[in-house]
Amino acid sequence: MNSRRIYLITKVSPLIAALLLVGCTRSPSVLWHFKTGAGISRPPAISGEKLIVGSEDYFLYALDLSNGNVLWKTYLGERVLVTPLVEGNRIYTGSAAGDFFGIDANNGKILWKFHTGGMLEYNPCSDEQGIYFGSYDGKLYKINRQGQLIWAFSTTMYMTSSCAFYKDLVITSSWDYNVYGIRRDNGTVVWKFNTGEYSYGTPIVVGNSGYYVSHDHFYGFHPDTGKLFYQDKIIYAAHVMAYRNELFTPENGLTKRSLDGKVIRNLSFTPYTVFCPAIAGSYVVMADTDDNLIGATPDTLEIKWKFHAKDLFACPGVERKGIYYIGNTDGNVYALRLP
């Protein structure tokens, strides 16, 4: 757009001119950034007007959404490798020392601590009955909101993913090669299927179908029985995300599949495969190995913008009102206004 055209539009309508200039933006603008003392490898969460961020510098931070100022920070004794789970004025998260915490969202005060026998790198999920999370000690724990054990289910290897729910089941995976359907009420196994590979991705459920990606295979399964209805050999990936009844994986960059597993479209680049595709505003977001965050259209997988940082984006962020909050392995938290 040339300067003469901008001038003419401005004479007629300054608002129209401003909107056209905004439309020319090809990358997010940084509203603010905050530097923690070490890398960030898990997504943040939002609690009211606070951004809750765990860092490998051993602290959990509450940052002001509007400017990134520290409202409080709490020392958790080891690296924070768990996405915070926010419920009202409570935050639940864990540390690499094997401790799972209940924290007051207003002031960061630790309300209780539940100790496991291994490092925590599992993103918790919850229902009305309790909170579920796995540990490097090979167990899936269900605790109540006062930090008391309800049950624990043992596998033979690490648990580092997250979980999904289907009817009376909690569905999760373990490095023992298995994906599990476990009864929520008592922790007994209803079904399991073996992937033949260390299983550390997170199963998802869309309607009455389940999906899972493990290394070089994409699986579609029935979440009530664990029986496979689809299996496909793929280029390495570890995650799957659902949006508008379509599936997105980091296969060979970014791949879109239908709910029956068939490939619809691929955007080819070198992905950072531990990054799970995510939705931010009107974009599907992925990261590459050149320290870029990439925003593409969900329909056509056309790249609309890139944001370059000093290090890798290991995990997606969280969006509110067109602002995307995301951490980087260089320790920075960015508030990005999406184009």
C-alpha positions in Angstrom: 0.0 0.0 0.0 1.6 3.3 -1.1 1.8 6.4 1.1 -0.5 8.4 -1.3 -3.3 5.9 -0.9 -2.9 5.8 2.9 -3.1 9.7 2.9 -6.3 9.7 0.8 -7.9 7.1 3.0 -6.9 9.0 6.1 -8.5 12.1 4.8 -11.8 10.2 4.3 -11.7 7.9 7.4 -8.8 7.6 9.9 -10.5 4.4 11.3 -10.5 2.7 7.9 -6.9 3.6 7.4 -5.9 2.2 10.7 -7.7 -1.1 10.1 -6.0 -1.5 6.7 -2.6 -0.9 8.3 -3.4 -3.5 11.0 -4.4 -5.9 8.2 -0.9 -5.6 6.8 0.7 -7.1 9.9 2.4 -10.4 9.1 3.7 -11.3 12.6 2.6 -10.9 16.2 3.7 -7.8 18.0 5.2 -8.2 21.5 3.1 -6.4 24.1 5.5 -7.5 26.9 7.9 -10.2 27.8 9.2 -11.4 31.2 12.4 -13.3 31.8 12.4 -16.2 34.3 15.6 -17.8 35.5 15.5 -20.9 33.3 13.6 -22.5 30.4 9.9 -22.9 30.2 8.8 -26.3 28.8 5.1 -26.4 29.7 2.1 -24.2 28.8 1.0 -21.4 31.1 -2.6 -21.1 32.4 -4.8 -18.1 33.2 -6.4 -17.4 36.6 -8.5 -14.3 36.6 -6.2 -11.5 35.4 -3.1 -13.5 36.2 -0.9 -15.6 34.0 0.4 -18.7 35.9 3.7 -19.9 34.6 6.0 -22.7 35.8 9.7 -22.4 35.1 12.7 -24.7 35.4 14.2 -22.1 37.8 12.1 -23.9 40.5 9.5 -21.1 40.7 5.8 -20.8 39.9 5.0 -17.3 38.8 1.8 -15.2 38.7 2.2 -12.4 36.2 -0.1 -9.5 35.5 -1.8 -10.3 32.1 -1.7 -6.6 31.1 2.0 -5.9 31.6 3.9 -9.0 32.8 4.6 -7.6 36.3 5.2 -10.3 38.9 2.3 -10.5 41.3 3.8 -13.3 43.3 6.2 -16.2 42.8 6.4 -19.4 44.8 9.5 -21.6 45.2 8.6 -25.3 44.6 12.0 -26.8 45.3 12.7 -28.2 41.9 12.0 -27.7 38.2 8.4 -27.0 37.3 7.6 -29.3 34.4 3.9 -29.5 34.8 1.2 -27.3 33.2 -0.7 -25.5 36.0 -4.3 -26.7 36.4 -6.5 -23.7 37.5 -9.8 -24.2 39.3 -11.3 -21.0 40.7 -8.9 -19.7 43.3 -6.8 -22.9 43.4 -3.8 -23.9 41.3 -2.6 -27.5 41.1 0.9 -28.3 39.7 4.0 -30.4 40.4 7.7 -30.4 40.5 10.6 -32.6 39.4 11.1 -33.5 43.0 8.0 -35.6 42.8 5.8 -33.2 44.7 2.3 -32.2 43.7 0.9 -29.0 45.1 -2.3 -27.2 45.9 -1.7 -23.5 45.8 -3.8 -20.4 46.6 -4.1 -18.5 43.3 -4.5 -15.2 45.2 -1.1 -15.1 46.9 0.8 -18.2 45.8 0.7 -19.8 49.3 1.2 -23.6 49.3 -1.9 -25.1 50.8 -0.7 -28.7 50.8 1.9 -31.1 49.2 1.4 -34.7 48.0 4.7 -36.6 47.5 5.2 -39.3 44.8 8.2 -41.6 44.2 9.3 -39.9 41.0 9.7 -36.8 39.0 6.5 -35.1 37.8 6.2 -34.2 34.1 2.6 -35.1 33.6 -0.1 -32.4 32.9 -3.0 -33.0 35.4 -6.6 -33.3 34.5 -9.7 -33.2 36.7 -13.3 -34.1 37.0 -15.9 -33.5 39.8 -14.4 -36.5 41.7 -10.7 -35.4 41.9 -7.4 -34.7 40.1 -5.5 -37.2 38.1 -1.7 -37.1 37.3 1.1 -39.5 36.6 4.7 -39.7 37.9 8.1 -41.1 36.9 7.4 -43.7 39.6 5.1 -45.4 37.0 1.8 -44.6 38.9 -1.3 -42.7 37.9 -2.7 -41.0 41.0 -6.1 -39.8 41.8 -6.3 -37.4 44.7 -9.0 -35.2 46.1 -8.8 -31.4 46.3 -7.4 -31.5 49.8 -4.3 -33.5 48.6 -5.5 -36.9 49.9 -5.0 -40.1 47.9 -8.1 -41.7 46.4 -6.3 -44.4 44.5 -3.1 -45.1 42.6 -2.7 -47.3 39.5 0.8 -48.8 38.8 2.4 -49.3 35.4 6.0 -50.4 34.9 7.4 -47.2 33.4 7.2 -43.4 33.5 4.0 -41.5 33.0 4.6 -38.1 31.3 1.6 -37.3 29.2 -1.9 -36.2 30.3 -5.3 -37.7 30.2 -8.8 -37.7 28.6 -12.1 -38.7 29.9 -14.8 -40.9 28.3 -17.9 -41.8 30.3 -16.6 -43.6 33.4 -13.0 -44.0 32.1 -9.9 -41.9 32.4 -7.6 -42.6 29.3 -3.9 -42.1 29.5 -0.5 -43.6 28.4 2.7 -44.9 29.9 6.2 -45.5 28.7 5.5 -49.2 29.2 4.2 -49.1 25.6 0.5 -49.1 26.6 -2.5 -46.8 26.3 -4.9 -47.4 29.1 -8.6 -47.1 29.8 -9.0 -47.0 33.6 -12.1 -46.8 35.8 -12.3 -43.4 37.4 -14.0 -44.6 40.5 -11.5 -47.3 41.6 -8.4 -47.2 39.3 -8.8 -50.6 37.8 -7.9 -51.3 34.1 -10.8 -51.9 31.7 -8.6 -52.1 28.6 -5.2 -51.4 27.2 -3.5 -51.6 23.8 0.2 -51.9 23.1 1.9 -49.5 20.7 5.2 -51.2 20.6 6.9 -47.9 21.4 7.5 -45.8 24.5 4.1 -44.0 24.8 4.4 -40.5 26.1 1.8 -38.6 24.0 -1.7 -37.8 25.3 -4.7 -39.6 24.0 -7.7 -37.4 23.0 -11.4 -38.2 22.7 -13.7 -36.5 20.1 -17.3 -37.6 20.4 -17.2 -41.4 20.5 -13.8 -41.8 19.0 -10.3 -41.8 20.5 -7.0 -40.8 18.9 -3.4 -41.3 19.8 0.0 -40.7 18.1 3.1 -42.7 19.1 6.4 -42.2 17.3 5.7 -43.7 13.8 2.0 -44.6 14.1 -1.3 -42.8 14.2 -4.1 -44.7 16.0 -7.9 -44.3 16.0 -9.6 -46.4 18.8 -12.9 -46.9 20.4 -12.6 -45.3 23.9 -15.0 -47.7 25.6 -13.0 -50.8 24.6 -9.6 -49.7 23.3 -10.2 -51.6 20.1 -8.5 -49.9 17.1 -10.6 -48.8 14.1 -7.7 -47.1 12.3 -3.9 -47.4 12.2 -1.5 -45.6 9.9 2.3 -45.6 9.5 3.5 -42.0 9.8 6.6 -39.8 10.0 7.6 -39.3 13.6 5.1 -37.4 15.8 4.0 -37.5 19.4 0.9 -35.5 19.6 -2.6 -35.0 18.2 -5.0 -32.1 18.6 -8.7 -31.8 17.6 -10.4 -28.7 16.3 -13.7 -28.4 14.5 -14.0 -32.1 13.9 -10.5 -32.3 12.3 -7.2 -33.6 13.7 -3.8 -31.9 13.6 -0.5 -33.6 14.2 3.2 -32.5 13.9 3.8 -35.0 11.1 6.4 -33.6 8.7 5.5 -30.1 9.9 1.7 -29.8 10.3 -0.7 -32.4 9.0 -4.5 -32.3 9.1 -6.6 -35.5 9.2 -10.3 -36.2 9.1 -11.9 -38.0 12.1 -11.6 -41.3 10.2 -7.8 -40.8 10.1 -7.3 -39.9 6.5 -4.8 -37.2 5.6 -6.5 -34.1 4.2 -3.5 -31.7 3.9 0.1 -31.2 5.0 2.2 -28.1 5.6 5.8 -29.2 5.2 8.6 -27.9 7.4 10.9 -29.3 10.1 8.7 -29.3 13.2 9.8 -29.3 16.8 7.9 -32.5 17.4 7.5 -32.2 21.2 5.3 -29.2 20.5 1.6 -30.1 20.3 -0.4 -28.2 17.7 -2.8 -25.7 19.3 -5.4 -23.2 18.4 -4.7 -19.5 19.0 -7.5 -17.2 17.9 -8.2 -18.0 14.3 -4.9 -19.8 13.7 -3.5 -23.3 14.3 -0.1 -22.9 15.9 3.0 -25.0 15.6 6.7 -24.6 16.2 9.8 -25.4 14.1 13.4 -26.3 14.9 14.6 -22.8 13.8 13.1 -21.2 16.9 9.9 -20.0 15.1 6.3 -20.0 16.2 4.1 -20.5 13.2 0.5 -19.4 12.7 -1.5 -21.1 9.9 -5.1 -21.2 8.7 -6.9 -24.3 10.0 -8.7 -24.8 6.7 -5.9 -24.5 4.1 -2.8 -24.7 6.4 -1.5 -21.5 4.8 1.2 -19.8 6.9 -0.1 -16.4 7.9 2.7 -15.3 10.3 5.8 -16.3 12.1 7.4 -15.2 15.4 11.1 -15.8 15.9 12.6 -16.2 19.4 16.1 -16.9 20.8 15.4 -20.5 21.5 12.9 -23.3 20.8 9.2 -23.1 21.6 8.7 -26.5 23.5 5.0 -26.1 24.2 2.0 -24.0 23.1 0.6 -21.1 25.0 -2.8 -19.8 26.0 -4.9 -17.1 24.3 -7.3 -14.5 25.6 -8.9 -11.6 23.7 -6.4 -11.9 20.8 -3.3 -12.0 23.0 -1.3 -15.2 23.0 0.8 -15.9 26.1 3.6 -18.4 25.6 6.9 -19.5 27.2 10.2 -20.2 25.5 13.1 -22.5 26.4 15.3 -19.3 26.8 13.2 -18.5 29.9 11.1 -15.7 28.4 7.3 -15.5 28.6 5.9 -13.5 25.7 2.5 -11.7 25.4 1.9 -11.6 21.7 -0.8 -9.7 20.0 -2.0 -11.9 17.1 -2.3 -10.3 13.7 
